Amino acid sequence: MGRFILCTGRYAVKPYVFPVSEVRVYSIEELCYYIYNNIYEISIDIFDKKMTDWIRHEARLSVVADKIESMIGGRASLKDIVVTIMCGCDYYSESEIKALIMIMNETENLPRYGRMKKKADICLKYGKYLQAKKEYDCILKNADIAKIPAEEYGDILHNRSIACFYLGEYREAGLGFKTAYSRNENPQSLRHYMLLLLINNDHGEFDKEARAYELSDIYIKNLKNELSEAYTQAQSSPAYKELEKQRRYSPGDGALIYADRKLNEWKQRIRSGSI
């Protein structure tokens, strides 16, 4: 059974928009709900003047805003600030807040690169590919990089390569997946690498690498079939058909160039199996 809870403050006219995810919330309860259910994505950076101004002027909770501003100025911990916001309304029970504190304690114990990776992964999750790539690069340039276990290092390279792919940097993405596989031995890293060779029409290199990795004929056949099926399915989608229509019938060179570019973007995503 659900619960009926009256809003503590005012239902805002202008929403607070979370950075990166761009999720909009209109009340202190919605703010608490988002934080509670996305705690692994929450960093100290989001608690700034923009948020306190929204709490003060839109949610009309000046006391809560004052407390948070004071805590930010005093460099309070993420945990303390989150708990203060949670206590600003009655949406979550004491036991639920205690459970949240336990989760934040685990996050605090992550090594520095672990916290940095969490931030980069969030950017990747929400499609901020350029920002994600920069965050992964910061990790790889960090002095502590030598201390990262091989598997985790490979996972960082894998995720960075996903960002590169969506930025159109296909060669760099392919090399990244290959290096990632040499570290993490994750079949998905190898699969992504081989798919990119096909997408880039590097059939000679594909055959060479298939032999080097001792890939079976069944594996290769399934990989090619998967790519073909993804392409065929996507071609029947309304969005793809609309782009084809624009490419054929849109007047003016500018429109045609735009349509061709969008169509190529779709084709690349289709061939990657991401659509």
PyMOL commands that set and color helices and strands:
alter all, ss='L'
color gray80, all
select helices_A, chain A and resi 28-37+39-41+44-46+49-57+62-73+78-86+94-108+112-125+129-141+143-147+150-166+170-184+187-199+203-212+217-235+238-249+253-272
alter helices_A, ss='H'
color red, helices_A
select strands_A, chain A and resi 16-17+24-25
alter strands_A, ss='S'
color yellow, strands_A
deselect
rebuild
show_as cartoon
